C-alpha cells in the first residue's frame, strides 16, 4: 500500500511551472476543449494545454496526462484543467486513505490475519510454494487467485481475474468480485475502469455500502460531485452505512457541496 500512496501523490503533485502539454489517453462520448470562442472535439491522442478548458457531455469520460500528472473527468460539465490540477494533491491524499480503509473488504483472509492487503513480495510471500486452483471456470477459484495477486500488489492482474470471476459468478459473489475489481483498478491508477465498474453494480444489496463509499470518493476526484452526493445520501438513508463508514460518508458529503 505504501507504494500506491507514493505513486498517487506523485501523479497529482503540482509544479509551479508554466502551462504544459497534456495528452488525451482516453476520450469517450462528447469531449471538447475551448479554442477561443469555439469548442473543438477532443479524441484520444490529441494534445491540449494545462491552462485549457474542457467540456464533457452526458455519459462522457476523458483522461489526460503529461507523463507525471493525470486528470480524469467522468461527469458532464465545464472544467478548467489548471484548477483541477491544483486540487489534485489534496484529493489524492483523501483517496489513498479511503482505498486503504475500503481495501480491507477485498481480502477477508488478510483482514482476519491482521496482515496488510498488499503484503510482501516474492519468496517471502510464499509465491514459490503456492498451490493454484485448477478449476479456472470456478468463480471461487478465480477470486482466490485474484486475491493472491493482490497480496503481491499486482493490482492490474488481480483486477482482470476479479473481472473474470464476476463474469461467471452470481448474486452476492458477483457483486463482491465487481467491487474487488473496481478497488484493484483504482489502486492501479485505472480510475475510469473503476468508476464504470461501480456504476454498473447494483445500488442495493450487501455490497451497496462499500460501493457507495468507493464510487463517491472516485466521483469527487473526477468532477462528479453531484453523483457522489446522490449516492451517499441514498446509502445513508437506506441505513447501509454506520459507524466509521457513516462518518466517512458525511465527510464526503461536505466535500461534495
Secondary structure, DSSP 8 states (H G I E B T S, - for coil): -HHHHHHHHHHT--------EEEEEEEESSEEEEETTEEEE--TT-EEETT-EEEE-TT-EEEEESSS-EEEE-SSEEEEHHHHHHTHHHHHHHHHHHHHHHGGGT-HHHHHHT--SS---GGGGTGGG----S-TT-HHHHHHHHHHHHHTT-HHHHHHHHHHHHHH--HHHHHHHHHHHHHHHHHTT-HHHHHHHHHHS-SSSTTHHHHHHHHHHHHHHTT-HHHHHHHHHHHHHHT---HHHHHHHHHHHHHH-
